[in-house]
Amino acid sequence: MDVEAIVGGSSLSLVVLAHDGLGMAPLHRLVERGPLQHGDTDVGFRLDPRIFSLVLALRGSSYSDLYSSHRKTLQDTFAPMGSLKLLFTLNDGSERQIDCDVIDAPLPHDARKEWAANVTAVRFRAPDPTLYDPTGKTVTFGLTGGGTGTQVPLEVPLEVGASALDQTVPITYAGNFRSLPWRIRILGPITDPVITNLMTDEKLDFTGTTIGAADYYDIDCRYGQKTVEDASGTNKIADLTDDSDLATFHLAAHPEADGGQNDINVTGSSVDGDTEIYFNYYERYLGI
């Protein structure tokens, strides 16, 4: 397994001797208990932040090389001020990434071999304990054809043509934990756009709203975001109907969705060849 530490636009390959805490995400169960109830009733769970560690090998060709180059580079990478991402490339070539912060990164020196040192138990904390495939996915729709959806790289728009839009596309979600789309962009012109996950029965309903030509609405479903903004950055969350599900809208993983099957339906009227829709998300995983 190859591991890279990414800070900003810089990437550093790490030599990992061992790792701990990257398996199943930590969680706790939610329960209820009545005054006369024996035992309790399980009502679900919540994932907890992940604490994990990597044991790294730090080597230099000389004492000077070890300290002036390798140790300094590692210290710069693990500085607590940066936004750190760790990218794991698994043996089958698949990638898993996690956003985290450094808790501590001791840099002991092995006096017996001054050109080599081991960094033991560098610890990290990930507020979101899930890992994700950093290659994002997009759902695409069309007015013609059999309604088969594909998962393709980001920034691929939907050209819908001149008519009303009403299409359901089956999405087979490969992750094993739900995904909250980080951006759904509806680019006008379109009137009364509605996006529905038929499996979860959750919807984003803009009935009564017209998005003009060259304008767009960006919807961010991630926790801590939950925003709707137009092209000028104006808050448009009030344009959602009261029964919309911005707080919970997600792609479901198996077993919530059998086999990860999510059927996404998009409707709208008064569209033309300039109308485009982007549905951007990451496949998320409970561990590696």
C-alpha positions as CSV (number, residue, x, y, z in Angstrom):
1,M,0.0,0.0,0.0
2,D,1.4,3.4,-1.0
3,V,0.7,6.4,1.1
4,E,1.0,10.1,0.2
5,A,0.5,13.2,2.5
6,I,-1.1,16.1,0.6
7,V,-0.9,19.7,1.9
8,G,-2.2,22.3,-0.5
9,G,-0.7,21.5,-3.9
10,S,2.3,19.5,-2.5
11,S,2.5,15.8,-2.1
12,L,5.0,13.7,-0.1
13,S,5.4,10.0,-0.4
14,L,5.6,8.2,3.0
15,V,7.3,5.0,3.9
16,V,4.8,3.3,6.1
17,L,6.0,0.4,8.3
18,A,2.7,-0.1,10.1
19,H,-0.7,1.5,10.6
20,D,-3.5,1.2,13.2
21,G,-7.0,2.6,13.4
22,L,-7.8,2.6,9.7
23,G,-10.3,-0.3,9.8
24,M,-14.0,0.1,10.6
25,A,-14.9,3.6,11.6
26,P,-15.5,4.1,15.3
27,L,-19.2,4.5,16.3
28,H,-21.7,4.5,19.1
29,R,-25.2,3.1,19.2
30,L,-28.2,5.3,19.9
31,V,-30.8,3.7,22.2
32,E,-34.1,4.5,23.9
33,R,-35.5,2.9,27.1
34,G,-39.0,3.1,28.5
35,P,-39.6,3.2,32.3
36,L,-40.9,-0.5,32.3
37,Q,-38.7,-1.8,29.5
38,H,-36.2,-4.6,30.0
39,G,-33.2,-3.9,27.9
40,D,-33.5,-1.0,25.4
41,T,-34.5,-0.2,21.8
42,D,-31.8,0.5,19.3
43,V,-32.6,3.5,17.2
44,G,-29.5,3.8,15.1
45,F,-25.9,4.9,15.3
46,R,-23.5,7.8,14.8
47,L,-19.9,7.6,13.6
48,D,-17.3,9.1,15.9
49,P,-14.1,11.0,14.9
50,R,-11.3,8.6,13.9
51,I,-7.9,8.5,15.8
52,F,-5.3,6.6,13.8
53,S,-1.6,6.2,13.6
54,L,1.2,5.5,11.1
55,V,4.6,4.2,11.8
56,L,7.0,5.8,9.3
57,A,10.5,5.1,8.2
58,L,12.6,8.3,7.7
59,R,15.9,7.7,6.0
60,G,18.7,9.8,4.6
61,S,21.9,9.1,2.7
62,S,23.9,11.0,5.4
63,Y,23.4,12.8,8.7
64,S,23.2,16.2,6.9
65,D,20.7,14.8,4.3
66,L,18.5,13.3,7.0
67,Y,18.2,16.5,9.1
68,S,18.4,19.2,6.5
69,S,16.1,17.6,4.0
70,H,14.0,14.6,5.1
71,R,13.2,15.6,8.7
72,K,12.5,19.2,7.7
73,T,10.2,18.1,4.9
74,L,8.3,15.9,7.2
75,Q,7.9,18.6,9.8
76,D,6.7,21.0,7.2
77,T,4.1,18.5,6.0
78,F,2.8,17.7,9.4
79,A,2.7,21.3,10.7
80,P,-0.6,21.8,12.6
81,M,-1.5,24.9,10.5
82,G,-2.1,23.0,7.3
83,S,-5.0,21.1,5.8
84,L,-3.8,17.6,5.6
85,K,-5.1,14.8,3.3
86,L,-3.7,11.3,3.4
87,L,-4.1,9.3,0.2
88,F,-3.8,5.5,0.3
89,T,-3.3,3.5,-2.9
90,L,-4.3,0.0,-2.2
91,N,-2.8,-3.1,-3.8
92,D,-5.6,-3.4,-6.3
93,G,-4.9,0.2,-7.5
94,S,-8.0,1.7,-5.9
95,E,-7.6,4.9,-3.9
96,R,-8.9,6.0,-0.5
97,Q,-8.4,9.4,0.9
98,I,-9.1,10.9,4.4
99,D,-9.0,14.5,5.6
100,C,-7.3,14.8,9.0
101,D,-5.1,16.8,11.4
102,V,-1.9,15.8,13.1
103,I,-2.1,15.1,16.9
104,D,1.6,14.5,17.4
105,A,4.6,13.6,15.2
106,P,7.6,12.8,17.3
107,L,10.9,12.6,15.4
108,P,13.3,10.5,17.5
109,H,16.9,10.0,16.4
110,D,18.4,6.6,16.3
111,A,22.0,7.2,17.4
112,R,23.2,3.8,16.2
113,K,22.4,4.7,12.6
114,E,22.7,8.4,12.2
115,W,21.5,8.2,8.6
116,A,18.2,6.6,9.5
117,A,15.5,7.3,12.0
118,N,12.0,5.9,12.7
119,V,9.0,8.1,13.3
120,T,6.9,6.0,15.6
121,A,3.2,6.3,16.1
122,V,2.5,9.6,14.3
123,R,-1.1,10.1,15.3
124,F,-3.9,11.8,13.3
125,R,-7.5,12.8,14.0
126,A,-10.1,12.8,11.3
127,P,-13.3,14.6,12.3
128,D,-15.1,12.7,9.5
129,P,-13.9,9.1,10.0
130,T,-14.9,7.9,6.5
131,L,-12.5,7.6,3.6
132,Y,-13.4,8.4,0.1
133,D,-12.4,7.8,-3.5
134,P,-10.8,11.1,-4.5
135,T,-11.9,10.7,-8.1
136,G,-15.4,12.3,-7.9
137,K,-18.4,11.0,-9.7
138,T,-21.2,12.7,-11.7
139,V,-24.7,11.5,-12.6
140,T,-25.8,12.4,-16.1
141,F,-29.3,12.5,-17.6
142,G,-30.7,12.9,-21.1
143,L,-34.1,13.3,-22.7
144,T,-33.5,10.5,-25.3
145,G,-32.2,7.0,-24.9
146,G,-33.0,4.2,-22.4
147,G,-32.3,6.1,-19.3
148,T,-29.1,4.4,-18.5
149,G,-26.8,6.4,-16.2
150,T,-23.1,6.4,-16.2
151,Q,-20.5,7.5,-13.6
152,V,-17.9,9.6,-15.3
153,P,-15.3,12.2,-14.2
154,L,-16.4,15.5,-12.8
155,E,-17.4,18.5,-14.8
156,V,-19.4,16.6,-17.4
157,P,-22.7,18.5,-18.0
158,L,-26.1,17.3,-19.0
159,E,-27.3,18.7,-22.4
160,V,-31.0,18.3,-22.3
161,G,-32.3,20.0,-25.4
162,A,-35.6,21.9,-25.9
163,S,-38.5,20.3,-24.0
164,A,-39.6,19.2,-20.5
165,L,-37.1,17.0,-18.6
166,D,-38.3,13.9,-16.8
167,Q,-35.8,11.1,-16.5
168,T,-34.9,8.5,-13.9
169,V,-31.4,7.1,-13.9
170,P,-30.3,4.1,-11.8
171,I,-27.1,4.8,-9.9
172,T,-25.2,1.8,-8.4
173,Y,-23.3,3.4,-5.5
174,A,-20.1,1.5,-4.9
175,G,-19.2,2.9,-1.5
176,N,-20.2,1.3,1.8
177,F,-21.3,4.4,3.6
178,R,-23.7,7.1,2.4
179,S,-22.6,10.0,0.4
180,L,-23.8,13.6,0.7
181,P,-23.4,15.3,-2.7
182,W,-20.9,18.2,-2.4
183,R,-22.4,20.0,-5.4
184,I,-25.6,19.7,-7.4
185,R,-25.6,22.5,-10.0
186,I,-28.8,23.3,-11.9
187,L,-27.9,25.6,-14.8
188,G,-30.8,27.4,-16.4
189,P,-33.0,28.0,-18.1
190,I,-35.3,25.7,-16.2
191,T,-38.6,26.0,-14.4
192,D,-39.8,24.0,-11.4
193,P,-36.7,21.8,-11.1
194,V,-37.0,18.8,-8.8
195,I,-34.4,16.2,-8.0
196,T,-35.6,13.1,-6.2
197,N,-33.9,9.9,-4.9
198,L,-36.7,7.4,-5.4
199,M,-34.9,4.9,-3.1
200,T,-34.7,7.1,-0.1
201,D,-37.8,9.2,-1.0
202,E,-35.8,12.4,-0.4
203,K,-36.1,15.4,-2.7
204,L,-34.8,18.8,-3.5
205,D,-37.9,20.6,-4.8
206,F,-37.8,24.0,-6.4
207,T,-41.4,24.1,-7.6
208,G,-42.4,27.7,-8.2
209,T,-38.8,28.7,-9.1
210,T,-37.4,29.7,-12.5
211,I,-33.7,29.7,-13.0
212,G,-32.9,32.0,-15.9
213,A,-30.5,31.4,-18.8
214,A,-26.8,31.7,-17.7
215,D,-27.8,31.6,-14.1
216,Y,-27.5,28.5,-11.9
217,Y,-28.2,27.2,-8.4
218,D,-25.5,25.3,-6.5
219,I,-26.7,22.9,-3.8
220,D,-24.3,21.6,-1.2
221,C,-25.7,18.7,0.8
222,R,-22.7,18.1,3.1
223,Y,-23.1,18.4,6.8
224,G,-22.0,21.8,8.1
225,Q,-22.8,23.3,4.6
226,K,-26.4,22.7,3.5
227,T,-26.5,25.7,1.2
228,V,-28.2,26.8,-1.9
229,E,-26.7,29.7,-3.8
230,D,-27.1,31.3,-7.3
231,A,-24.4,32.4,-9.6
232,S,-23.9,35.6,-7.7
233,G,-23.5,33.8,-4.4
234,T,-27.0,34.9,-3.2
235,N,-28.6,32.6,-0.7
236,K,-31.5,30.8,-2.4
237,I,-32.4,28.2,0.3
238,A,-35.8,29.8,0.7
239,D,-36.7,28.7,-2.9
240,L,-36.8,25.1,-1.7
241,T,-40.3,23.9,-0.8
242,D,-41.0,23.2,2.9
243,D,-41.1,19.5,2.3
244,S,-37.6,19.3,0.7
245,D,-34.9,17.2,2.3
246,L,-31.8,19.3,2.1
247,A,-30.8,18.2,5.7
248,T,-30.7,14.5,4.8
249,F,-30.5,14.1,1.0
250,H,-27.9,11.4,0.2
251,L,-26.9,8.5,-1.9
252,A,-27.5,5.3,0.1
253,A,-25.1,2.4,0.4
254,H,-25.9,-1.3,0.8
255,P,-27.8,-2.6,2.8
256,E,-29.9,0.6,3.1
257,A,-30.1,0.5,-0.7
258,D,-30.1,-3.1,-1.9
259,G,-26.9,-3.5,-3.9
260,G,-26.3,0.2,-3.6
261,Q,-29.1,0.9,-6.1
262,N,-30.3,4.5,-6.1
263,D,-32.8,5.7,-8.7
264,I,-32.4,9.5,-9.3
265,N,-35.3,11.3,-10.9
266,V,-34.9,14.8,-12.3
267,T,-37.8,16.9,-13.6
268,G,-38.3,20.4,-14.9
269,S,-39.9,22.4,-17.7
270,S,-39.0,25.2,-20.1
271,V,-35.5,23.8,-20.7
272,D,-33.4,24.3,-23.8
273,G,-30.0,23.4,-25.2
274,D,-28.2,25.6,-22.6
275,T,-29.7,23.8,-19.6
276,E,-27.1,21.7,-17.8
277,I,-27.2,19.7,-14.6
278,Y,-24.2,18.5,-12.5
279,F,-24.6,16.0,-9.7
280,N,-21.2,15.6,-8.0
281,Y,-20.4,13.2,-5.2
282,Y,-17.7,11.0,-3.7
283,E,-17.9,7.3,-2.9
284,R,-17.3,7.0,0.8
285,Y,-16.0,4.0,2.8
286,L,-16.0,3.0,6.5
287,G,-12.4,1.9,6.4
288,I,-9.6,0.1,4.5
